[in-house]
Amino acid sequence: MLFRSPVEPCVLQPVVPVSKPGRSWTEWFGEGMEKLALQDSRVLAITAAMPDGTGLMEFRDKFPDRFIDAGIAEQHAVALASGLATAGMRPIAAIYSTFLQRGYDQVFQEVVLQKVPVLFALDRGGLVGEDGATHNGVRSEEHTSELQSHSD
């Protein structure tokens, strides 16, 4: 018996991203990082394989000695930020919200419990649409609010 589908195959047209007016949070963040770095030589940026998506490409080019890409190793990025902060630097860890879950234990044990001054810039929090389901940071608030209760 041969099965014949009642629906003819079709070719889907590529999805063209919609241009949104104004500037994104990512663009604001990238510019702000550059301003902070000009004001304080201890400021450095750490990301986990997402320099473009977190707005740090220009920072990387302007401050190559103060930019670290830890690759797809969020745990290492967090632990490194903690160590650098302990040594007197002012690390800012720019990580996609959903991927920070891989470094959650390090955030709690190496930063929160130690009361180390690391600033986390979480990009792609909430539902992010065109980046796809793996990039949705739908648990961002839940994770970070739990950590905040231990920081006092």
Backbone hydrogen bonds, N-H to C=O, Kabsch-Sander energy under -0.5 kcal/mol:
donor,donor_aa,acceptor,acceptor_aa,energy
5,S,3,F,-0.5
12,L,10,C,-0.6
28,W,24,S,-2.1
29,F,25,W,-2.8
30,G,26,T,-2.4
31,E,27,E,-2.1
32,G,28,W,-2.5
33,M,29,F,-2.6
34,E,30,G,-1.6
35,K,31,E,-2.0
36,L,32,G,-2.5
37,A,33,M,-2.5
38,L,34,E,-1.8
39,Q,35,K,-1.5
40,D,36,L,-2.1
43,V,40,D,-1.6
44,L,90,R,-1.3
45,A,66,R,-2.7
46,I,92,I,-2.4
47,T,68,I,-2.4
48,A,94,A,-0.7
49,A,47,T,-0.6
54,T,50,M,-1.7
55,G,52,D,-1.5
56,L,51,P,-2.7
57,M,51,P,-0.6
60,R,56,L,-2.8
61,D,57,M,-1.8
62,K,58,E,-2.6
63,F,59,F,-3.1
66,R,63,F,-2.0
67,F,64,P,-0.9
68,I,45,A,-2.5
70,A,47,T,-3.0
70,A,68,I,-0.6
73,A,71,G,-2.7
77,A,73,A,-2.3
78,V,74,E,-2.3
79,A,75,Q,-2.4
80,L,76,H,-3.0
81,A,77,A,-2.2
82,S,78,V,-2.2
83,G,79,A,-2.2
84,L,80,L,-2.7
85,A,81,A,-2.4
86,T,82,S,-2.3
87,A,83,G,-1.4
88,G,85,A,-1.6
89,M,84,L,-2.5
90,R,42,R,-2.9
92,I,44,L,-2.3
93,A,91,P,-0.5
93,A,119,L,-2.7
94,A,46,I,-2.9
94,A,92,I,-0.8
95,I,93,A,-0.8
95,I,121,A,-1.5
97,S,123,D,-3.6
99,F,96,Y,-0.7
100,L,96,Y,-1.2
100,L,97,S,-0.8
101,Q,98,T,-0.7
102,R,99,F,-1.6
103,G,100,L,-1.9
104,Y,101,Q,-1.0
107,V,103,G,-2.4
108,F,104,Y,-2.2
109,Q,105,D,-3.1
110,E,106,Q,-2.4
111,V,106,Q,-0.9
111,V,107,V,-1.0
112,V,107,V,-2.8
113,L,108,F,-2.7
115,K,111,V,-0.7
115,K,112,V,-1.0
116,V,111,V,-2.2
118,V,116,V,-1.9
119,L,91,P,-1.9
120,F,118,V,-0.5
121,A,93,A,-2.6
121,A,119,L,-0.5
122,L,120,F,-0.7
123,D,95,I,-1.7
123,D,121,A,-0.7
126,G,137,G,-2.0
128,V,126,G,-0.6
130,E,128,V,-0.5
131,D,128,V,-0.9
132,G,129,G,-2.3
135,H,132,G,-1.5
136,N,133,A,-1.1
137,G,124,R,-1.0
137,G,126,G,-1.8
138,V,136,N,-0.8
140,S,137,G,-1.5
143,H,139,R,-2.5
144,T,140,S,-2.7
145,S,141,E,-2.6
146,E,142,E,-1.3
147,L,143,H,-1.5
148,Q,144,T,-2.1
149,S,145,S,-1.2
150,H,147,L,-1.4
151,S,148,Q,-1.1
